[in-house]
């Protein structure tokens, strides 16, 4: 068994104080997102871990790519018939977690997911490269398949079918909008006394800001 007890790092890059944060978590998220992007220390700053409760009752997390965020919430796209799509449609209470290691920061978002409108999904699908569009059609995401060759052959047939033609968005492929109900910002600090600030949405749609013990 590999002993990892000596793997330690002292977090000393920044701090998170109530006196300098905005009233709205989306504004703070936007600041952190762009600071991380401009730092150049993270390859895909929009990569986020999505956690759902599966139809089998087990939690499952996987990395997806955030494609948009605004005051309404956070949007990503997937096959609605996939394992994660079916899990979300069955239980829309999900968690998004960003870990930007180069900035010693985490953002943990609890929210309720809902399908985006067809027009939002259409607009994003139309912006994708043709290869990605065909990939969305080819893949019955999460289904068992016999081989890689099976997948590649399906793609070749679709490439021939749609050569020079518009590629329509599959009805079972589209976006989810995650409306946040709580957003926690975690900033690494020395001696494991990290800064944790949580925004919680109240019934009056105002955000309550609280500091959590590390």
C-alpha positions in Angstrom: 0.0 0.0 0.0 1.3 3.4 -0.9 1.6 5.8 2.0 0.6 9.3 1.0 0.7 10.9 4.5 3.8 13.0 3.5 2.0 14.7 0.6 1.6 18.2 1.9 1.4 21.7 0.5 1.2 25.0 2.3 -1.4 27.3 0.7 -0.2 30.9 0.8 -1.3 32.6 -2.4 -4.3 34.6 -1.4 -7.0 35.3 1.1 -10.8 35.6 1.1 -12.3 38.3 3.4 -15.9 39.5 3.9 -14.8 43.1 3.6 -13.8 42.6 -0.1 -16.4 40.3 -1.5 -19.6 41.2 -3.5 -23.1 40.6 -2.3 -23.8 38.2 -5.3 -21.8 35.0 -5.7 -22.0 35.1 -9.5 -19.9 38.3 -9.4 -17.3 36.7 -7.2 -17.3 33.6 -9.4 -16.8 35.8 -12.5 -13.8 37.5 -10.8 -12.2 34.1 -9.8 -12.9 32.6 -13.2 -11.1 35.4 -15.1 -8.3 35.5 -12.6 -7.7 31.8 -13.1 -7.9 32.1 -16.8 -5.5 35.0 -16.9 -3.0 33.2 -14.6 -2.4 30.6 -17.3 -2.0 27.8 -14.7 -5.1 25.8 -15.6 -5.6 24.2 -19.1 -9.4 24.2 -19.0 -10.6 26.7 -16.5 -14.2 25.8 -17.4 -13.8 22.1 -16.5 -16.1 21.3 -13.6 -16.9 18.1 -11.6 -20.6 17.3 -11.8 -22.0 15.2 -9.0 -25.4 13.5 -9.3 -27.4 10.8 -7.5 -27.8 7.9 -10.0 -30.9 5.8 -10.6 -29.1 3.1 -8.6 -29.0 5.3 -5.5 -25.2 5.9 -5.7 -23.6 9.3 -6.1 -21.4 9.7 -9.1 -19.2 12.5 -10.2 -17.5 13.2 -13.6 -15.9 16.2 -15.3 -18.0 18.2 -17.8 -17.3 21.6 -19.5 -19.2 24.7 -18.4 -20.3 26.6 -21.4 -22.1 29.6 -20.0 -22.9 31.3 -16.7 -24.9 34.4 -15.8 -27.2 35.6 -13.0 -29.6 32.7 -13.7 -27.0 30.0 -13.2 -24.5 27.6 -14.9 -25.0 25.8 -18.2 -23.5 22.6 -19.6 -24.6 20.3 -22.4 -25.0 16.6 -22.6 -27.1 13.7 -24.0 -30.3 13.6 -22.0 -30.4 9.8 -22.3 -26.9 9.4 -20.9 -26.4 8.1 -17.3 -25.9 11.6 -16.0 -28.8 13.0 -18.1 -31.2 10.4 -16.7 -29.9 10.9 -13.2 -30.6 14.7 -13.4 -34.0 14.2 -14.8 -34.8 11.8 -12.0 -33.3 14.0 -9.3 -32.4 17.6 -10.3 -30.5 18.3 -7.1 -26.8 18.4 -8.2 -23.4 19.7 -7.2 -20.8 21.5 -9.4 -17.3 21.7 -8.1 -14.4 23.7 -9.5 -10.8 23.0 -8.3 -8.3 25.6 -9.6 -5.1 24.1 -8.1 -2.8 26.8 -9.4 -4.8 29.5 -7.6 -5.4 27.3 -4.5 -9.1 27.8 -4.9 -12.3 25.7 -5.0 -15.9 26.7 -5.8 -18.7 24.3 -4.8 -22.2 25.0 -6.1 -25.3 23.3 -4.9 -28.2 23.8 -7.3 -31.3 22.6 -9.1 -30.9 21.6 -12.7 -33.4 22.0 -15.5 -33.3 21.6 -19.3 -32.5 24.8 -21.2 -35.0 25.9 -23.9 -34.7 24.2 -27.3 -33.5 27.5 -28.8 -30.6 27.8 -26.3 -29.6 24.2 -27.1 -30.0 24.8 -30.9 -27.8 27.9 -30.8 -25.0 26.2 -29.0 -25.2 23.0 -31.1 -25.0 25.2 -34.3 -21.8 26.8 -33.0 -20.0 23.4 -32.6 -17.7 22.0 -35.2 -19.2 19.5 -37.6 -17.2 16.7 -36.0 -18.6 17.4 -32.6 -22.1 17.6 -34.0 -21.8 14.2 -35.6 -20.2 12.8 -32.4 -23.3 13.8 -30.5 -25.5 11.9 -33.0 -23.2 8.9 -33.2 -22.9 8.3 -29.4 -25.7 6.7 -27.5 -23.9 8.0 -24.4 -23.3 5.5 -21.6 -24.7 2.5 -23.6 -22.5 -0.6 -23.9 -21.0 -0.9 -27.4 -19.1 -3.9 -28.9 -15.9 -2.1 -30.0 -14.2 1.1 -31.0 -14.5 0.0 -34.6 -18.3 0.0 -34.2 -18.2 3.6 -33.2 -15.8 4.7 -35.9 -17.9 2.9 -38.6 -21.1 4.7 -37.4 -19.2 8.0 -37.7 -18.0 7.3 -41.3 -21.6 6.6 -42.4 -22.9 9.8 -40.8 -20.0 11.8 -42.4 -21.1 10.5 -45.8 -24.8 11.1 -45.0 -24.4 14.7 -44.0 -21.6 15.7 -46.4 -22.4 19.3 -47.5 -25.7 19.3 -45.5 -26.7 21.0 -42.3 -26.5 18.7 -39.2 -29.6 18.9 -37.0 -29.4 18.8 -33.2 -30.7 15.4 -31.8 -33.8 15.9 -29.7 -32.1 14.0 -26.8 -29.1 16.3 -26.7 -29.1 19.7 -25.1 -28.3 21.9 -22.2 -28.9 21.9 -18.5 -29.2 25.1 -16.5 -28.1 24.8 -12.9 -29.8 27.4 -10.7 -27.6 27.8 -7.6 -29.1 27.6 -4.1 -25.7 27.7 -2.3 -22.2 28.6 -3.5 -19.1 28.1 -1.4 -15.8 29.7 -2.1 -12.7 28.1 -0.7 -9.3 29.8 -0.6 -6.4 27.9 0.6 -4.5 29.4 3.6 -1.5 28.4 5.7 -1.8 25.8 8.5 -4.9 24.4 6.9 -6.9 27.3 8.3 -8.5 27.9 4.9 -11.0 30.6 4.1 -14.5 29.3 3.4 -17.3 31.7 2.5 -20.8 30.4 1.7 -23.6 32.2 -0.1 -27.0 30.7 0.6 -30.1 31.8 -1.3 -33.1 32.7 0.9 -36.8 32.7 0.1 -36.7 36.5 -0.7 -34.0 35.7 -3.3 -31.3 37.5 -1.3 -28.0 35.8 -0.6 -26.9 35.2 3.0 -23.2 35.3 3.4 -21.5 33.2 6.1 -18.0 32.2 7.0 -17.5 28.5 7.7 -14.8 26.9 9.9 -12.1 25.2 7.8 
